[in-house]
Amino acid sequence: MTSTIGSSTDSFGFNGLKLFEVVRDCLPDDRKRTQNLLETKDDMLFVWNSKNCSVLTVNWRAANVKKDQQQKYQ
């Protein structure tokens, strides 16, 4: 059973990121309690992958740039 974030609550478009696809695929089918941890620092989003015991990261600001826009760096 793969669940996704509802479009009304996914204002940043995270549901389409590969990172969250990996996290969803690693979730057990019989989840009864929260297992995944999320943390942010500046523009970085850190997600704990409990199946592989690893931390996945994504720059959420850069991930949300539309293809026709250019990311501005400092």
ZANU-491235 format. One record per residue: residue number from 1; y, x, z of N, C-alpha, C in turn; residue in one letter. Coordinates in nm, 4 decimals, m for minus. Each point is the difference from the previous one (the first is absolute). Layout:
# ZANU-491235
NUM|Y|X|Z|Y|X|Z|Y|X|Z|a
...
END
This chain:
# ZANU-491235
1|m0.1179|0.0850|0.0000|0.1179|m0.0850|0.0000|0.1237|0.0892|0.0000|m
2|0.0743|m0.0024|m0.1075|0.1210|0.0797|m0.0091|0.1192|m0.0920|0.0159|t
3|0.0818|0.0260|0.1003|0.1196|m0.0812|0.0197|0.1214|0.0818|m0.0396|s
4|0.1034|m0.0687|m0.0388|0.1235|0.0667|m0.0393|0.1153|m0.0590|0.0784|t
5|0.1087|0.0734|0.0014|0.1213|m0.0461|0.0659|0.0617|m0.1086|m0.0869|i
6|0.0420|m0.1096|0.0594|0.0639|m0.1067|m0.0751|0.1304|0.0465|m0.0634|g
7|0.0310|m0.0506|m0.1180|0.1196|0.0444|m0.0713|0.1283|m0.0300|0.0770|s
8|m0.0012|m0.1033|0.0835|0.1210|m0.0319|0.0763|0.0226|0.0975|0.1152|s
9|m0.1046|0.0694|0.0444|0.0143|0.0967|0.1093|m0.0060|0.1442|m0.0488|t
10|m0.0222|0.0218|m0.1277|m0.0118|0.1345|m0.0569|0.1259|0.0350|m0.0784|d
11|0.1135|0.0038|0.0686|0.1279|0.0224|m0.0678|0.0133|0.1402|m0.0584|s
12|m0.0769|0.0959|0.0490|0.0060|0.1363|m0.0532|m0.1033|0.0246|m0.1097|f
13|m0.0862|m0.0946|m0.0273|m0.1005|0.0161|m0.1045|m0.1129|0.0944|0.0376|g
14|m0.0291|0.0124|0.1288|m0.1047|0.0911|0.0460|m0.1390|m0.0412|m0.0478|f
15|m0.0210|m0.1277|m0.0218|m0.1316|m0.0480|m0.0397|m0.0489|0.0659|m0.1286|n
16|0.0911|0.0391|m0.0866|m0.0373|0.0628|m0.1262|m0.0217|0.1498|0.0079|g
17|0.0241|0.0609|0.1158|m0.0167|0.1445|0.0142|m0.1467|0.0369|0.0159|l
18|m0.0397|0.1100|m0.0616|m0.1374|0.0497|0.0095|m0.0400|0.0232|0.1458|k
19|0.0931|0.0461|0.0825|m0.0267|0.0270|0.1411|m0.0589|m0.1227|0.0687|l
20|0.0578|m0.1160|m0.0208|m0.0482|m0.1209|0.0662|m0.1291|m0.0523|m0.0621|f
21|m0.0229|0.0293|m0.1266|m0.1288|m0.0333|m0.0612|m0.1115|0.0799|0.0686|e
22|0.0246|0.1280|0.0241|m0.0981|0.0850|0.0686|m0.0250|m0.0512|0.1412|v
23|0.1067|m0.0331|0.0721|m0.0148|m0.0494|0.1373|m0.0788|m0.1306|0.0022|v
24|0.0303|m0.0925|m0.0902|m0.0737|m0.1272|m0.0050|m0.1482|0.0227|m0.0280|r
25|m0.0305|0.0938|m0.0915|m0.1397|0.0277|m0.0339|m0.0765|0.0633|0.1159|d
26|0.0696|0.0656|0.0906|m0.0650|0.0671|0.1130|m0.0168|m0.0902|0.1219|c
27|0.0574|m0.1173|m0.0031|m0.0118|m0.0903|0.1146|m0.1403|m0.0586|0.0086|l
28|m0.0545|m0.0124|0.1198|m0.1309|m0.0648|0.0145|0.0124|m0.1502|m0.0274|p
29|m0.1097|m0.0604|m0.0399|0.0008|m0.1438|m0.0297|0.0171|m0.0850|0.1248|d
30|m0.0491|0.0473|0.1122|0.0046|m0.0779|0.1241|0.1061|0.0535|0.0961|d
31|0.1233|0.0033|m0.0454|0.1062|0.0536|0.0859|0.0407|m0.1044|0.1033|r
32|m0.0057|0.0419|0.1242|0.0351|m0.0888|0.1103|0.1215|0.0500|0.0756|k
33|0.0394|0.1223|m0.0276|0.1167|0.0560|0.0687|0.0727|0.0941|m0.0954|r
34|0.1225|0.0275|0.0309|0.0802|0.0891|m0.0826|m0.0559|0.1409|0.0055|t
35|m0.0133|0.0625|m0.1164|m0.0544|0.1348|m0.0058|0.0936|0.0982|m0.0680|q
36|0.0903|m0.0471|m0.0801|0.0845|0.0897|m0.0769|0.1360|0.0146|0.0653|n
37|0.0491|0.1198|m0.0037|0.1308|0.0297|0.0568|0.0964|0.0349|m0.1116|l
38|0.1225|m0.0475|0.0129|0.1074|0.0308|m0.0940|0.1129|0.0649|0.0767|l
39|0.0628|0.0982|m0.0616|0.1147|0.0667|0.0614|0.0953|0.0395|m0.1116|e
40|0.1277|m0.0013|0.0294|0.0985|0.0446|m0.0978|0.0857|0.1101|0.0590|t
41|0.0433|0.0880|m0.0857|0.0950|0.1058|0.0359|0.0861|0.0201|m0.1228|k
42|0.1275|m0.0325|0.0134|0.0923|0.0036|m0.1132|m0.0561|m0.0873|m0.1123|d
43|m0.0250|0.0570|m0.1174|m0.0500|m0.0772|m0.1141|m0.1517|0.0062|m0.0139|d
44|m0.0666|0.0645|0.0934|m0.1449|0.0176|m0.0095|m0.0729|m0.1059|0.0826|m
45|m0.1038|m0.0549|m0.0578|m0.0869|m0.0956|0.0680|m0.1351|0.0684|0.0193|l
46|m0.0477|0.0031|0.1239|m0.1275|0.0622|0.0344|m0.0972|m0.1101|0.0404|f
47|m0.1198|0.0025|m0.0570|m0.1010|m0.1017|0.0269|m0.1300|0.0697|0.0383|v
48|m0.0575|m0.0396|0.1131|m0.1271|0.0558|0.0444|m0.1149|m0.0699|m0.0717|w
49|m0.0859|0.0788|m0.0631|m0.1193|m0.0506|m0.0663|m0.1171|0.0263|0.0939|n
50|m0.0448|m0.1028|0.0707|m0.1028|0.0176|0.1030|m0.1374|0.0329|m0.0576|s
51|m0.0286|m0.0425|m0.1206|m0.1311|0.0276|m0.0596|m0.0167|0.1484|m0.0299|k
52|0.1032|0.0614|m0.0548|m0.0066|0.1413|m0.0382|0.0664|0.0916|0.1017|n
53|0.0490|m0.0563|0.1090|0.0708|0.0785|0.1034|0.1073|0.0886|m0.0626|c
54|0.0874|m0.0630|m0.0758|0.1066|0.0745|m0.0670|0.1299|m0.0795|0.0041|s
55|0.1087|0.0690|m0.0237|0.1316|m0.0630|m0.0058|0.0440|m0.0032|m0.1457|v
56|0.0366|m0.1174|m0.0473|0.0524|m0.0170|m0.1350|0.1512|m0.0122|0.0100|l
57|0.0709|0.0573|m0.0951|0.1462|m0.0064|0.0036|0.0547|m0.0436|m0.1351|t
58|0.1160|m0.0621|0.0053|0.0716|m0.0365|m0.1217|0.1491|m0.0010|0.0327|v
59|0.0797|0.0455|m0.0933|0.1447|m0.0113|0.0118|0.0342|m0.1401|m0.0500|n
60|0.0236|m0.0909|0.0928|0.0171|m0.1406|m0.0384|0.1257|m0.0227|m0.0826|w
61|0.1023|0.0780|0.0220|0.1230|m0.0186|m0.0775|m0.0227|0.0390|m0.1462|r
62|m0.0660|0.1128|m0.0231|m0.0283|0.0446|m0.1365|m0.1027|m0.0906|m0.0670|a
63|m0.0928|m0.0547|0.0768|m0.1034|m0.0867|m0.0564|0.0576|m0.1316|m0.0497|a
64|0.1151|m0.0404|0.0514|0.0597|m0.1273|m0.0384|0.1022|0.0108|m0.1119|n
65|0.0195|0.1202|m0.0524|0.0945|0.0172|m0.1103|m0.0617|m0.0593|m0.1258|v
66|0.0749|m0.0847|m0.0666|m0.0474|m0.0604|m0.1237|m0.0111|0.1080|m0.1070|k
67|m0.0872|m0.0224|m0.0969|m0.0239|0.1007|m0.1035|0.1255|0.0329|m0.0802|k
68|0.0896|m0.0960|m0.0167|0.1212|0.0250|m0.0773|0.1125|0.0599|0.0843|d
69|m0.0208|0.0126|0.1308|0.0990|0.0620|0.0876|m0.0398|0.1439|0.0270|q
70|0.0958|0.0780|0.0427|m0.0278|0.1379|0.0335|0.0153|0.0195|0.1495|q
71|m0.0932|0.0735|0.0603|0.0085|0.0310|0.1428|0.1063|0.1069|0.0210|q
72|0.0900|m0.0242|0.0942|0.1040|0.0973|0.0311|m0.0464|0.0832|0.1185|k
73|0.0106|0.1305|m0.0140|m0.0412|0.0921|0.1055|0.1210|0.0719|0.0537|y
74|m0.0071|0.0417|0.1262|0.1082|0.0777|0.0590|m0.0409|0.1439|0.0080|q
END
